Amino acid sequence: MLRYGFFDSEITGYDEEGMPIFDRAESSDFLAMFISRIISDGVLAQPADCFQVIANDGLRLKVRPGFGIVRGRFAMDTQDFEVVIPEAPTAYKRIDRVILRANYLMRRCEIIVKPGVAAQEPKPPELLQPESGDYYELCLALVAVNSNQTVITQANITDTRYDSSQCGVVTQVIDHLDTSVFFAQLNQFYEEFTGQSNDDYEQFVRDMKAYLDALKLSGDNQLTNIVDIMKQFENGAELRFEEWFKNVKDQLSEDVAGHLQNEVDDLLNRVEKIEYSLINNEVSAEIDLEDQSNVIDLEDQSDTIEAYWQICDCHSRH
């Protein structure tokens, strides 16, 4: 059931004693619960002597004016408040508490002395801080009482107002955010993000490997094709060269020496003619015997007749 507050109440009737019955009435527990959810237990930090316990006269102590919160109930005093320490033990010593208490039985907050038990190694009395019960206590100070002591000095008083385990200072309860849920969500997001990133990276690696493998295969295939083409070219060129060389070889093999000797003789003959022309101032030329229109008497029936012409007037020969 959702509870809420506070809103004005309306009178819906009257009880047997004539008291009005309100439709939105709430108990003090509801208000205290509301306050305790947003304000912590303790005393105000300012002024610094808020509910401070100080020595006064004999076994009497003085509590300075102050303001405190006990489980959503508040206590306030604008004047000094006096408390009295019980009579000191005759043996050993004890430790008493000066406490600020919410008294649910009496429906009030109060400052009282809670005496301890005398012992060789005394301990202060237990603080009552139950989830539910008749009392809830905060400790303002510890008071050490020696055997037969009649005057409490300030040295006997230990201030516990600022000890959060015993009293503490009033603060807002929401002094920090519980980030556990957000942190869990952030962790989940991080894990999902990193997981997805890892998956994407692994997929990228797989894709890149596949691409590189395909690229290598394509390069290998192209290289194989180039090698095949080069081999085909090499084989074809070799065949063509062998065929050409064979033809040349066949031509050279037909009496190569005789052919070369004829060429040499022809060249020598030409050189001799040129040499003769230069020495004798004459030139010679072969006449074709088939054309005898200019030949009258041929004494020499060789294939050719040599005719000589004078280059200058120094010699004459026909």
C-alpha positions in Angstrom: 0.0 0.0 0.0 1.3 3.4 -1.0 1.7 5.8 1.9 2.1 9.5 1.4 1.9 12.8 3.4 1.2 15.2 4.5 -2.1 16.7 3.3 -4.9 18.4 5.2 -7.4 16.0 6.8 -11.1 16.4 6.8 -13.4 15.4 9.7 -15.5 12.3 8.7 -17.2 11.8 12.1 -16.7 11.7 15.9 -15.7 8.9 18.2 -17.5 7.9 21.4 -15.7 10.6 23.4 -16.7 13.2 20.9 -13.2 13.5 19.4 -13.2 14.2 15.6 -12.2 11.4 13.2 -9.9 12.6 10.4 -9.6 10.9 7.0 -5.9 11.7 6.6 -4.7 11.3 10.2 -1.2 9.8 10.6 0.7 8.9 13.7 4.0 10.4 14.9 5.8 7.2 13.9 5.0 8.0 10.3 6.5 11.5 10.6 9.5 10.2 12.5 10.0 7.5 9.8 9.9 10.2 7.1 12.5 12.4 9.0 14.8 9.5 9.7 14.9 8.7 5.9 16.4 12.0 5.1 18.2 13.2 8.3 20.7 11.1 10.3 20.8 10.7 14.0 23.1 12.9 16.1 23.7 16.5 17.2 24.2 19.6 15.2 27.8 20.4 14.2 27.2 24.1 14.8 27.5 25.5 17.4 30.5 23.4 18.4 29.3 23.0 22.0 25.9 21.6 20.9 24.8 19.3 23.8 28.4 19.2 25.1 28.9 17.6 28.5 31.2 19.6 30.8 32.2 19.4 34.5 30.2 21.6 36.8 30.2 21.1 40.6 31.0 17.9 42.4 29.2 15.1 40.8 27.0 17.5 38.8 27.5 17.9 35.1 26.3 20.5 32.7 24.9 19.8 29.2 25.2 22.8 26.9 22.1 23.9 24.9 21.7 22.1 21.6 19.6 20.3 19.0 19.6 16.6 18.2 17.8 13.9 16.2 17.0 10.4 17.5 15.4 8.1 15.0 13.3 11.0 13.4 12.4 12.6 16.8 14.1 15.8 17.7 15.2 17.2 21.0 16.1 20.8 21.6 17.1 22.9 24.6 18.0 26.6 24.6 19.5 26.5 28.1 22.0 24.6 30.1 20.7 21.3 31.3 22.0 19.6 34.5 22.6 15.9 35.2 24.0 14.2 38.3 26.4 11.3 38.4 25.5 8.6 40.9 27.6 8.2 44.0 31.1 6.8 43.2 31.8 3.1 44.0 33.9 2.3 47.1 36.1 -0.1 45.2 37.3 -0.2 41.7 35.8 2.3 39.2 33.1 2.5 36.7 32.2 4.2 33.4 28.9 6.0 33.1 27.2 7.4 30.0 25.4 10.7 29.4 22.8 9.8 26.8 20.2 11.5 24.6 17.3 9.0 24.5 14.0 8.6 22.6 11.7 7.3 25.3 8.8 5.7 23.4 7.0 4.7 26.6 6.9 8.2 27.9 6.6 9.7 24.4 9.5 12.1 24.8 13.2 12.7 24.2 15.4 13.0 27.3 19.0 13.5 28.5 20.0 11.1 31.3 22.9 9.5 33.0 23.2 5.7 32.5 25.6 4.3 35.1 28.0 1.5 34.4 29.1 -1.3 36.6 32.2 -1.0 38.9 35.0 -3.3 37.9 38.8 -3.6 37.9 38.6 -3.1 34.1 35.2 -1.4 33.7 33.2 -1.1 30.5 30.5 1.4 29.7 26.9 0.2 29.8 25.4 -1.0 26.5 23.7 1.4 24.3 20.2 0.5 23.3 19.7 0.9 19.6 17.1 -1.7 18.5 15.1 -1.6 15.3 12.0 -1.4 17.5 11.6 -1.2 21.2 10.9 1.1 24.1 14.1 3.1 23.9 16.7 4.3 21.4 19.9 5.9 22.8 22.8 8.1 21.6 25.8 8.7 23.8 26.9 12.3 24.3 29.8 11.5 26.7 31.6 8.8 28.7 32.3 9.7 32.4 35.0 7.8 34.3 34.2 7.6 38.0 36.9 6.4 40.3 36.3 4.8 43.7 35.2 7.3 46.4 35.5 10.2 43.9 33.4 13.2 44.8 34.3 15.7 42.2 34.1 15.1 38.4 36.7 17.0 36.4 36.8 17.6 32.7 39.6 15.0 32.5 37.1 12.4 33.6 34.8 13.2 30.6 35.3 11.8 27.1 33.3 13.5 24.4 31.6 11.0 22.1 29.3 13.3 20.1 31.4 13.1 17.0 31.8 9.3 17.1 29.2 8.1 14.6 29.1 4.7 16.2 27.8 6.3 19.4 26.2 9.6 18.4 27.4 11.4 15.3 26.5 14.7 13.7 23.2 15.5 12.0 23.6 15.3 8.2 21.4 14.5 5.3 21.1 10.8 4.9 21.4 11.0 1.1 25.0 12.1 1.2 25.9 9.8 -1.6 24.3 7.9 -4.4 24.1 4.1 -4.4 25.7 3.5 -7.8 25.8 -0.3 -7.5 22.8 -0.7 -9.9 24.3 1.8 -12.3 27.7 0.2 -12.0 26.2 -3.2 -12.7 24.5 -1.8 -15.8 27.7 -0.1 -16.8 29.6 -3.4 -16.3 27.0 -5.3 -18.3 27.2 -2.6 -21.1 31.0 -2.8 -21.0 31.0 -6.6 -21.2 28.4 -6.6 -24.1 30.4 -3.8 -25.9 33.7 -5.5 -25.5 32.1 -8.8 -26.4 30.6 -7.3 -29.5 33.9 -5.5 -30.3 35.8 -8.8 -29.9 33.3 -10.5 -32.1 33.6 -7.7 -34.7 37.4 -7.9 -34.5 37.4 -11.6 -34.9 35.0 -11.3 -37.9 37.3 -8.6 -39.3 40.3 -10.8 -38.9 38.4 -13.7 -40.6 37.3 -11.4 -43.4 40.8 -9.9 -43.8 42.3 -13.4 -43.8 39.8 -14.5 -46.5 40.5 -11.4 -48.5 44.3 -11.9 -48.3 43.9 -15.6 -49.1 41.8 -14.7 -52.2 44.3 -12.0 -53.2 47.2 -14.4 -52.8 45.3 -17.0 -54.9 44.6 -14.4 -57.6 48.2 -13.3 -57.6 49.4 -16.9 -57.8 47.0 -17.6 -60.7 48.1 -14.5 -62.5 51.8 -15.3 -61.9 51.2 -18.8 -63.2 49.5 -17.4 -66.3 52.5 -15.0 -66.9 54.9 -17.9 -66.4 53.0 -20.0 -68.9 52.9 -17.2 -71.4 56.6 -16.6 -71.0 57.2 -20.3 -71.4 55.1 -20.4 -74.5 56.9 -17.3 -75.9 60.3 -18.9 -75.0 59.3 -22.2 -76.7 57.9 -20.4 -79.8 60.9 -18.1 -80.0 63.2 -21.0 -79.6 61.4 -22.9 -82.4 61.5 -20.0 -84.7 65.2 -19.3 -84.0 66.0 -23.0 -84.6 64.0 -22.9 -87.9 65.8 -19.7 -89.0 69.2 -21.0 -88.0 68.5 -24.3 -89.8 67.7 -22.3 -93.0 70.9 -20.3 -92.7 72.8 -23.4 -91.9 71.4 -25.1 -95.0 72.4 -22.1 -97.1 75.9 -22.0 -95.7 76.3 -25.7 -96.0 76.1 -25.6 -99.9 79.8 -25.3 -100.8 80.4 -22.3 -98.6 84.1 -22.2 -99.4 83.6 -22.2 -103.2 81.0 -19.4 -103.0 83.2 -17.3 -100.9 86.3 -17.9 -103.2 84.2 -16.7 -106.2 83.3 -13.6 -104.4 86.9 -12.9 -103.5 88.1 -13.6 -107.1 85.4 -11.2 -108.5 86.5 -8.5 -106.1 90.2 -9.0 -107.0 89.4 -8.8 -110.7 87.5 -5.5 -110.1 90.4 -4.1 -108.1 92.9 -5.1 -110.9 90.8 -3.3 -113.5 90.6 -0.2 -111.5 94.3 -0.3 -110.9 95.0 -0.8 -114.6 92.7 2.1 -115.5 94.5 4.4 -113.1 98.0 3.4 -114.4 97.2 3.4 -118.1 94.7 6.2 -118.2 92.0 3.8 -119.7 88.8 2.3 -118.6 87.3 -1.0 -119.8 83.8 -2.4 -120.0 82.3 -5.7 -121.1 80.3 -5.8 -124.3 77.4 -8.2 -124.7 78.1 -10.5 -127.7 74.4 -11.0 -128.4 74.2 -7.4 -129.5 76.7 -7.2 -132.4 75.2 -4.1 -134.1 78.4 -2.2 -133.4 80.9 -5.2 -133.9 82.2 -5.8 -137.5 85.0 -8.4 -137.2 85.3 -10.6 -134.3 88.6 -12.4 -134.3 88.3 -13.6 -130.7 85.3 -15.8 -130.3 85.3 -15.6 -126.5 82.2 -14.8 -124.6 83.2 -11.2 -124.2 85.2 -8.6 -126.0 87.0 -6.0 -124.1 86.9 -2.4 -125.4 89.1 0.4 -124.1 88.5 4.1 -124.1 91.0 6.7 -123.6 90.5 8.8 -120.6 92.8 11.6 -121.8 95.1 12.4 -124.9 98.2 10.9 -123.4 97.6 7.3 -124.7 95.5 5.8 -127.5 94.3 2.2 -127.6 91.3 0.5 -129.3 
